[in-house]
Amino acid sequence: MGEGCDIAVKIIDLSNARCIRYIFVSENSSITINQIPQGQYYLKIAYGYDWMEKYEDGMTHGKFTRNCYYEKSVDVFDFGKKNSQHTINYILNINIQNGIVNNNFNTIKIDETEFFK
């Protein structure tokens, strides 16, 4: 993650639309996510500042409260098939410069409701 805001990333299983990982990444930092199960995934990304969390109905819910923007990856990330012997890695770069998102993968804009589905 470059500079310009913090992000929250959801890794979504293409086959059933279930979120398998939900990651918060601060501005000017990076994170490594290991042990992604085999399958195909897309991303939902929330950009913004002032992360807020609340505990409700047995779950923690979080969202940005300032300068929010949401995207979904068009690209699908394939983590192989069952019984595959190959290790698969992706390096995703996200950067905001002068209010413009600059990723090394393709995205489309979505609204907050779609991000939280």
N, C-alpha and C positions, 0 to 999 in steps of 0.2 A: 504494500500500500504506500503510495506516495503522499504528497501533501495536498491539502485542500479540504479534508473532512475525515471523519471516521466512517467505517462501514460495518454492516452486519450482512453476512452471507449465509444463505440457506442452500444446502446441496439437496436437490430434489430428485427422487427416483423417477425416471421417465415412464416406467411400466405402471406405476400406481399413484403417482403424484404425492408420495409421502416424503416428508423431510427426514433425511438421515443424519444430518449435521447442521448445527446453527452456530456460527462463529462470529465473534466481534473482533474487529481489527482496528486498532488505534491508528491515527494519522502518523505517517513516517515510521511504520513498523511492519513486521512480516510475521507470518505464522506458517507452520508446516502441519498438514493434516495427514495422518497416517491411517492405515488399515481401513481404507474405503472398501466396502464389499464389492464383489464383482457385479457389474451391471452398467447401465447407461444413465447418465445424470445430466441435469441442467442446473443453472444457478438462478437464484433470486437475490438481488442485491439492494440494500437500502443504504443510502448515503445521508450524512447529516452530522449534527452536533447535539450535545446535551442528551446523552442516552439515559433513559428512564426505565426502571423496572418496577413491576408490581406483581405480587403473588395473589393469584385468584383461581378458585376452583381446583386447587391442588397443583397448579402449574405456575411457572414464572413467565410473565409476558414482558417484552421489552420493545421500546421504539425510540426513535429520535424525536426531539421536540422542537428542533430548530433547523432550518434550511434542509428539509427532507426532499429526497429524490429517489425514485425506485426504478429498477431495471430487471429484465429477465434475459438470460443468455439465449441467443439463437443457436449457438454452437452446443452440441451434445458431446459430453465427455464419456468415452467408452472405457470402462475399466475391465474389459476382458470377459471371457466366457468361463463357465464352470470347468474346473480341472485344467485351466491354462497354466503353463509354466512360466509365462512372461510377466515381468514386473512392468507396470505402466505408471508413468509419472507425467504430471502436467505442471507447468509453471505459469501462473496467471499473474499478470501485472495490472494493477489498477492505479491510475494517477489522475488527479484533478489539477488542471492548470488554468488559471483565469476563468474559473467556473465551467470549464469544458472537460468532460470525462474522456480519458484516453486509456482504453483497455487494449490488451493484445488478443481479444476475442470479441465476437459480435454480440450486440445486445439490442433489445427494444425497450422502450419506455413502458412502464406499467404504473398503475395507481396503488395507493396504500392498501386498498381492499384486496387486490390481487396478490400483493406481497404476503399478506397475512393468511391467505387461503391455505 
